[in-house]
């Protein structure tokens, strides 16, 4: 059985791993005795050993509630201040779509979402005709959400880590035809005529 103790301002759990060796794990900064007791009662020695390299202080909350909080309060924050409203709305749309998927699959707990469930979601979006660019954005936002969830101790793993990033289809550049070029040069006045001709002759612009 895992044991709890305090050292300084932090609570710890002492437990035996699968080989019978005693190990020690911090419950995190700001943890309380209640947190440590919760972990000691909830996790077996095997589970603690499995999550030894990840935070083990789990805050029991539903994944839908966490997604709603992330959508309404966290997405506005960028690395350099508040983000543009248009960017926030795009990311919020991704979260809403994912929430709808979870409701359809009757998934309410973090424990019930794994890499396979994320893969099924991405496959569903592809079948629905979503372009690679859209699916790349959805993967990015979901990866960001689970990274945030780990930081807040809602879960211990990011199920998006090993999901492949959809590849963008490279389109061949559209070139001006000879007729179009003749029209451009015919209508161009200096100094733009020389600028356009320079771009055309050097191949700097298609």
C-alpha positions in Angstrom: 0.0 0.0 0.0 1.2 3.5 -0.8 2.1 5.7 2.1 1.8 9.5 2.4 4.2 12.0 4.1 5.0 15.7 4.0 8.3 17.3 3.3 8.4 21.1 3.4 5.4 22.5 1.6 4.9 19.4 -0.6 3.1 16.1 0.0 4.6 12.8 -1.3 3.6 9.2 -1.8 5.9 6.3 -1.1 5.0 3.1 -2.8 6.4 -0.2 -4.1 6.9 -0.7 -7.8 6.3 -4.0 -9.6 9.7 -5.3 -8.5 9.0 -4.6 -4.8 11.4 -1.6 -4.7 10.2 1.4 -2.7 9.8 4.6 -4.8 8.8 8.1 -4.0 6.6 10.5 -6.0 5.7 14.1 -5.4 2.1 15.1 -5.5 3.1 18.5 -7.0 3.5 22.0 -5.6 0.6 23.2 -3.6 -0.6 19.7 -3.0 -2.5 19.0 0.3 -2.8 16.0 2.6 -6.2 15.3 1.1 -4.5 15.1 -2.4 -2.0 12.6 -1.1 -4.6 10.5 0.6 -6.8 10.5 -2.5 -3.9 9.2 -4.6 -2.9 6.6 -2.0 -6.4 5.2 -1.9 -7.2 5.5 -5.6 -4.0 4.2 -7.3 -2.5 0.7 -6.9 1.3 0.4 -6.7 1.2 -0.9 -10.3 -0.6 2.2 -11.6 1.7 4.6 -9.7 4.7 2.8 -11.3 3.2 3.1 -14.7 2.7 6.9 -14.3 6.0 7.4 -12.6 7.3 9.8 -15.2 4.0 11.8 -15.3 2.1 13.9 -12.7 0.1 11.6 -10.5 -2.0 14.2 -8.7 -5.3 13.7 -10.5 -8.1 16.3 -10.3 -11.4 14.4 -10.8 -13.3 16.3 -13.4 -15.3 15.4 -16.5 -13.7 15.9 -19.9 -16.7 17.9 -21.2 -16.4 20.4 -18.3 -12.7 20.7 -19.0 -13.3 21.3 -22.7 -15.9 24.0 -21.9 -13.5 25.8 -19.5 -10.7 25.5 -22.1 -13.0 26.9 -24.8 -14.4 29.8 -22.8 -11.5 30.9 -20.6 -8.1 29.6 -21.8 -8.2 29.9 -25.6 -8.1 33.7 -25.4 -4.7 33.6 -23.9 -1.7 33.6 -26.2 2.0 33.5 -25.6 2.2 37.3 -26.1 -1.1 38.4 -24.7 -4.7 38.0 -25.8 -5.2 36.5 -29.3 -7.1 37.8 -32.2 -10.9 37.1 -31.9 -11.0 35.5 -35.3 -8.3 33.0 -34.2 -10.1 32.3 -31.0 -13.4 31.6 -32.8 -11.7 29.1 -35.1 -10.2 27.2 -32.2 -13.5 27.3 -30.3 -15.2 25.8 -33.3 -12.8 22.9 -33.1 -13.6 22.3 -29.4 -17.3 22.4 -30.1 -16.9 19.8 -32.9 -14.9 17.6 -30.6 -17.5 18.0 -27.8 -20.2 16.9 -30.2 -18.2 13.8 -31.1 -17.7 12.9 -27.4 -21.4 13.3 -26.8 -22.2 11.0 -29.7 -19.8 8.4 -28.4 -21.1 8.9 -24.8 -17.6 9.7 -23.6 -17.6 11.8 -20.4 -14.3 10.9 -18.5 -10.7 11.5 -19.4 -10.1 7.8 -18.7 -12.3 6.9 -21.6 -10.4 8.9 -24.2 -7.3 7.4 -25.8 -5.3 7.5 -28.9 -7.7 5.2 -30.8 -10.7 7.5 -30.0 -8.7 10.5 -31.3 -7.8 8.6 -34.4 -11.5 7.7 -35.0 -12.4 11.3 -34.6 -9.8 12.4 -37.2 -10.9 9.6 -39.6 -14.5 10.7 -39.2 -13.6 14.3 -40.1 -11.7 13.1 -43.2 -14.7 11.0 -44.3 -16.9 14.1 -43.8 -14.7 15.8 -46.4 -12.7 18.1 -44.2 -9.6 19.4 -45.9 -6.1 18.5 -44.6 -5.5 22.1 -43.5 -8.7 21.9 -41.4 -7.7 18.6 -39.9 -4.2 19.8 -39.1 -5.8 22.7 -37.2 -8.1 20.3 -35.3 -5.2 18.1 -34.3 -3.2 21.2 -33.2 -6.0 22.5 -31.0 -6.7 19.1 -29.4 -3.0 18.6 -28.7 -3.0 22.0 -27.0 -6.0 21.1 -24.9 -4.6 17.8 -23.6 -1.3 19.5 -22.9 -3.2 22.0 -20.8 -5.2 19.2 -19.1 -2.0 17.5 -18.1 -0.7 20.7 -16.6 -3.9 21.0 -14.6 -3.6 17.3 -13.5 -6.9 16.3 -15.3 -5.0 13.5 -17.0 -1.5 12.1 -17.3 -1.0 11.4 -21.0 -1.6 13.3 -24.3 -3.5 10.9 -26.6 -2.8 13.2 -29.6 1.0 12.8 -29.4 1.2 9.9 -31.8 -1.5 11.0 -34.2 -0.2 11.7 -37.6 -0.3 15.3 -38.9 -2.4 15.4 -42.0 -0.3 16.1 -45.1 -1.1 19.2 -47.1 -1.5 18.6 -50.8 0.9 20.9 -52.7 -0.8 22.6 -55.7 1.2 23.5 -58.7 1.6 27.3 -59.0 -0.5 29.0 -61.6 1.6 30.8 -64.1 0.7 33.9 -66.1 0.1 33.1 -69.8 2.0 35.0 -72.5 -1.3 36.8 -73.3 -1.7 37.8 -69.6 1.9 39.0 -69.4 1.5 41.1 -72.6 -1.6 42.7 -71.1 0.3 43.4 -67.8 3.2 45.1 -69.6 1.0 47.0 -71.9 -0.9 48.6 -69.0 2.2 49.1 -66.8 3.9 52.5 -66.4 7.3 53.3 -64.9 8.7 52.4 -62.5 6.3 49.4 -62.3 7.1 48.2 -65.8 10.8 47.6 -64.9 9.8 46.0 -61.6 7.4 43.6 -63.2 9.8 42.7 -65.9 12.6 42.1 -63.3 10.3 39.7 -61.4 9.3 37.9 -64.6 12.8 37.5 -66.1 14.5 36.4 -62.9 11.7 34.0 -61.9 11.3 35.5 -58.5 7.5 35.3 -58.8 5.4 32.8 -60.6 
